[in-house]
Amino acid sequence: MAAFYGIWHGPNGLTNIATRINHMTHILHDTVSSLGYSVVTNKDSAFDTVVIDVGKDSIGVDKICAAFEKENINVGVINSHTINVSLNETTTLAELEKVLSVFAALKGQTASVSFEESKYEGLKSELKRTSKFMTHEVFNQINSETEMLRYIQKLADKDVGLTKSMIPLGSCTMKLNATVEMIPVTWPEFSDMHPFAPKHQTEGYTQVIKELSEYLMACTGFEAISIQPNSGANGEYAGLLTIRNYHVSRGDTHRNVCLIPKSAHGTNPASASL
């Protein structure tokens, strides 16, 4: 997925995306500073994140977080007096303006955003890349959705898929997932959940994981289930650790041999050797 992303945008596209993010970060830095907040981050070395020390303000971290949550925005809490705000390519100017309006309202002021009027100097020179990158022709020759589609299909034709035969190996590939199972992954309730979101915002997520674990325990007879391994390689490694610890708990420490068939997936021997 990351490779296709790079192929689609190319070096120029990625540079434009990064420049836009950095420009908005500088606007955030300058505006928050002008409102009287103590900004810890140096602007000329900040790429997408601004760290703010609110310990000297009477507002406090809890009040700031509550104000942002009312606007359906989460800010990062570093400690009892420091927060951070991070932007990315999906951040719009309207969203940035909303962030700044919350900071301003807490100070009894107003704030606005303007790309044209802001002074953008970029990162300091020693942090700027001068060498070329993504020079392979594949990153510089696809300029339309049709060309991208044909390139992806060309790669797919070289691989073994369910359209050609059964897939014999691959614990981490989507071998037998029906479309109806994959559609929910695109729902914002799943795909847009930030890994650091507060617990009270992830209750639905937690319920799904809890119920799935209970279903799996009922089906398998296991006393506990871990949903944590999200890749085949991680899953098989976690499974081997579970098997080993089971033997150790029974005093069977001599049972330390794992048989791997010649046709094994490439990560299986690696997991066994660990």
Phi, psi and omega per residue, in radians:
M1 nan -0.763 3.130
A2 -1.106 -0.655 3.139
A3 -1.146 -0.772 3.124
F4 -1.109 -0.645 3.097
Y5 -1.057 -0.794 3.124
G6 -1.155 -0.679 3.125
I7 -1.124 -0.725 -3.090
W8 -1.156 -0.777 -3.079
H9 -1.485 -0.602 -3.090
G10 1.223 3.022 -3.113
P11 -1.078 -0.664 -3.136
N12 -1.199 -0.720 3.129
G13 -1.129 -0.750 3.127
L14 -1.138 -0.650 3.104
T15 -1.117 -0.726 3.130
N16 -1.144 -0.712 3.116
I17 -1.096 -0.826 -3.124
A18 -1.115 -0.682 3.141
T19 -1.128 -0.729 3.131
R20 -1.108 -0.780 3.119
I21 -1.049 -0.803 -3.103
N22 -1.147 -0.656 3.112
H23 -1.089 -0.809 3.126
M24 -1.123 -0.621 3.111
T25 -1.116 -0.671 3.102
H26 -1.181 -0.646 3.067
I27 -1.106 -0.765 3.101
L28 -1.038 -0.834 -3.129
H29 -1.034 -0.882 -3.077
D30 -1.140 -0.733 -3.080
T31 -1.213 -0.776 3.130
V32 -1.100 -0.683 3.098
S33 -1.105 -0.747 -3.112
S34 -1.170 -0.376 3.118
L35 -1.417 -0.114 3.084
G36 1.766 0.155 3.096
Y37 -1.444 2.682 3.126
S38 -1.574 1.759 -3.107
V39 -1.556 2.147 -3.089
V40 -1.413 -0.623 -3.049
T41 -1.231 2.374 3.002
N42 -1.357 2.234 -3.047
K43 -1.077 -0.677 -3.048
D44 -1.331 -0.059 3.077
S45 -2.130 0.058 -3.137
A46 -1.555 2.280 3.103
F47 -1.702 -1.041 -3.071
D48 -2.338 0.040 -3.036
T49 -2.309 2.411 3.078
V50 -2.110 2.197 3.138
V51 -1.772 2.327 -3.040
I52 -2.229 2.255 3.075
D53 -1.663 1.957 -3.120
V54 -1.802 0.209 -3.122
G55 -1.105 -0.495 -3.132
K56 -1.488 -0.155 3.126
D57 -1.628 2.654 3.085
S58 -1.383 -0.103 -3.092
I59 -1.205 -0.941 3.124
G60 1.480 2.743 -3.093
V61 -1.096 -0.789 -3.078
D62 -1.062 -0.750 -3.126
K63 -1.176 -0.688 3.117
I64 -1.125 -0.802 3.140
C65 -1.083 -0.709 3.127
A66 -1.123 -0.705 3.135
A67 -1.126 -0.709 3.129
F68 -1.236 -0.658 -3.118
E69 -1.120 -0.541 3.072
K70 -1.088 -0.427 3.119
E71 -1.745 0.262 -3.135
N72 1.058 0.683 3.111
I73 -2.209 2.387 3.035
N74 -1.903 2.392 3.002
V75 -1.956 2.686 -3.135
G76 -1.352 2.378 3.091
V77 -1.848 1.979 -3.117
I78 -1.502 -0.800 3.073
N79 -2.741 -2.892 -3.022
S80 -1.171 -0.215 -3.116
H81 -2.368 0.106 -3.081
T82 -2.271 2.355 3.072
I83 -2.210 2.916 3.033
N84 -2.433 2.625 3.088
V85 -2.143 2.184 -3.140
S86 -2.025 2.432 3.107
L87 -1.965 2.845 3.060
N88 -2.609 -3.022 -3.034
E89 -1.190 -0.320 3.122
T90 -1.494 -0.196 -3.130
T91 -1.204 2.221 3.116
T92 -1.690 2.874 3.084
L93 -1.107 -0.604 3.109
A94 -1.115 -0.686 3.122
E95 -1.215 -0.692 3.090
L96 -1.097 -0.705 3.121
E97 -1.130 -0.618 3.103
K98 -1.158 -0.718 3.101
V99 -1.045 -0.821 -3.115
L100 -1.182 -0.578 3.138
S101 -1.169 -0.570 3.090
V102 -1.180 -0.821 3.089
F103 -1.011 -0.748 -3.104
A104 -1.163 -0.774 -3.115
A105 -1.056 -0.638 3.119
L106 -1.155 -0.350 3.102
K107 -1.801 0.066 -3.118
G108 1.227 0.530 -3.114
Q109 -2.229 -3.062 3.068
T110 -2.209 2.795 3.138
A111 -2.611 2.638 3.108
S112 -2.410 2.878 -3.101
V113 -2.107 2.358 3.070
S114 -2.584 2.016 3.090
F115 -1.125 -0.721 -3.033
E116 -1.179 -0.692 -3.049
E117 -1.494 -0.296 -3.101
S118 -1.354 2.558 3.117
K119 -1.650 1.974 -3.095
Y120 -1.918 2.063 -3.124
E121 -1.895 -0.181 3.126
G122 1.346 -3.035 3.118
L123 -1.261 2.760 3.099
K124 -1.133 2.651 -2.946
S125 -0.968 -0.655 -3.086
E126 -1.216 -0.244 3.107
L127 -1.685 -0.153 -3.104
K128 -1.465 2.389 3.116
R129 -1.395 2.329 3.131
T130 -1.915 -0.374 -3.135
S131 -1.415 2.736 3.121
K132 -1.300 2.708 3.106
F133 -2.513 2.788 -3.111
M134 0.914 0.947 -3.061
T135 -1.514 -0.192 3.121
H136 -1.079 2.543 -3.038
E137 -1.050 -0.486 -3.100
V138 -1.122 -0.451 3.132
F139 -1.475 -0.047 -3.025
N140 -2.279 0.150 -3.050
Q141 -2.084 -0.165 -3.118
I142 -1.730 2.055 -3.038
N143 -2.198 0.117 3.140
S144 -2.582 2.838 3.113
E145 -1.110 -0.630 3.133
T146 -1.085 -0.791 3.128
E147 -1.118 -0.681 3.131
M148 -1.142 -0.763 3.140
L149 -1.075 -0.765 -3.138
R150 -1.146 -0.609 3.128
Y151 -1.188 -0.758 3.132
I152 -1.118 -0.738 3.128
Q153 -1.128 -0.654 3.111
K154 -1.068 -0.718 3.100
L155 -1.194 -0.701 -3.130
A156 -1.102 -0.616 -3.132
D157 -1.141 -0.364 -3.137
K158 -1.502 -0.179 -3.030
D159 -1.858 2.880 3.054
V160 -1.596 2.187 -3.133
G161 -2.363 3.066 -3.130
L162 -1.145 -0.323 3.095
T163 -1.304 -0.249 -3.107
K164 -1.952 -0.698 -3.091
S165 -2.928 -3.123 2.977
M166 -1.242 2.540 3.098
I167 -1.598 1.975 -3.018
P168 -1.294 -0.510 -3.027
L169 -2.364 2.953 3.036
G170 1.956 1.591 -3.116
S171 -1.304 -0.281 -3.056
C172 -1.899 0.107 -3.134
T173 -1.652 2.698 3.137
M174 -1.422 1.396 -3.008
K175 -1.421 -0.804 -2.977
L176 -2.226 0.481 3.129
N177 -1.506 2.114 3.110
A178 -1.260 2.725 3.135
T179 -0.999 -0.669 -3.109
V180 -1.113 -0.419 3.088
E181 -1.411 -0.540 -3.061
M182 -1.430 -0.486 -3.092
I183 -0.988 -0.802 -3.122
P184 -1.024 -0.414 3.142
V185 -1.081 -0.466 -3.131
T186 -1.461 -0.182 -3.133
W187 -1.152 2.393 -3.131
P188 -1.051 -0.482 3.122
E189 -1.059 -0.457 3.099
F190 -1.779 -0.917 -2.979
S191 -1.290 -0.430 -3.078
D192 -1.736 0.101 -3.139
M193 -1.302 2.128 -3.133
H194 -1.349 2.433 -3.116
P195 -1.082 -0.376 3.125
F196 -1.799 0.291 -3.141
A197 -1.084 2.511 3.122
P198 -1.019 2.623 -3.066
K199 -1.027 -0.626 -3.092
H200 -1.235 -0.174 3.076
Q201 -1.697 -0.083 -3.083
T202 -2.057 0.428 -3.083
E203 -1.125 -0.649 3.107
G204 -1.144 -0.763 3.079
Y205 -0.998 -0.820 -3.118
T206 -1.095 -0.684 3.135
Q207 -1.128 -0.749 3.121
V208 -1.055 -0.796 -3.139
I209 -1.119 -0.730 -3.129
K210 -1.109 -0.819 -3.108
E211 -1.162 -0.716 3.110
L212 -1.068 -0.744 3.117
S213 -1.055 -0.727 3.140
E214 -1.145 -0.695 3.106
Y215 -1.098 -0.790 -3.112
L216 -1.146 -0.673 3.107
M217 -1.147 -0.660 3.123
A218 -1.159 -0.658 -3.125
C219 -1.276 -0.646 -2.999
T220 -1.746 -0.384 -3.081
G221 1.472 0.062 3.104
F222 -1.229 2.686 3.135
E223 -1.433 -0.379 -3.136
A224 -2.673 2.702 3.141
I225 -2.311 2.388 3.032
S226 -1.894 2.230 3.097
I227 -1.672 -0.026 -2.988
Q228 -1.110 -0.788 -3.095
P229 -1.124 1.937 -3.070
N230 -1.716 0.020 3.072
S231 -2.255 2.790 3.141
G232 -1.044 -0.740 -3.129
A233 -1.096 -0.772 3.107
N234 -1.145 -0.660 -3.120
G235 -1.135 -0.790 -3.123
E236 -1.185 -0.621 3.106
Y237 -1.157 -0.763 3.110
A238 -1.084 -0.667 3.117
G239 -1.117 -0.756 3.112
L240 -1.118 -0.672 3.096
L241 -1.107 -0.691 3.127
T242 -1.124 -0.778 3.127
I243 -1.101 -0.773 -3.130
R244 -1.096 -0.792 -3.126
N245 -1.158 -0.519 3.068
Y246 -1.123 -0.807 3.118
H247 -1.094 -0.745 -3.140
V248 -1.074 -0.704 -3.124
S249 -1.126 -0.397 3.130
R250 -1.689 0.044 3.136
G251 1.438 0.117 -3.129
D252 -1.570 1.035 -3.082
T253 -1.214 -0.276 3.140
H254 -1.356 -0.228 -3.111
R255 -1.483 1.406 -3.043
N256 -2.219 0.387 3.119
V257 -1.895 2.297 3.132
C258 -2.098 2.101 -3.115
L259 -1.518 2.238 -3.130
I260 -2.100 2.143 3.121
P261 -1.219 2.754 -3.138
K262 -1.082 -0.488 -3.097
S263 -1.518 0.214 -3.041
A264 -1.119 2.666 3.007
H265 -1.061 2.573 -3.032
G266 -0.980 -0.531 -3.088
T267 -1.445 -0.289 -3.107
N268 -1.052 -0.882 3.092
P269 -1.068 -0.623 3.130
A270 -1.110 -0.751 3.121
S271 -1.131 -0.723 -3.113
A272 -1.109 -0.630 -3.101
S273 -1.266 -0.331 3.114
L274 -1.462 nan nan
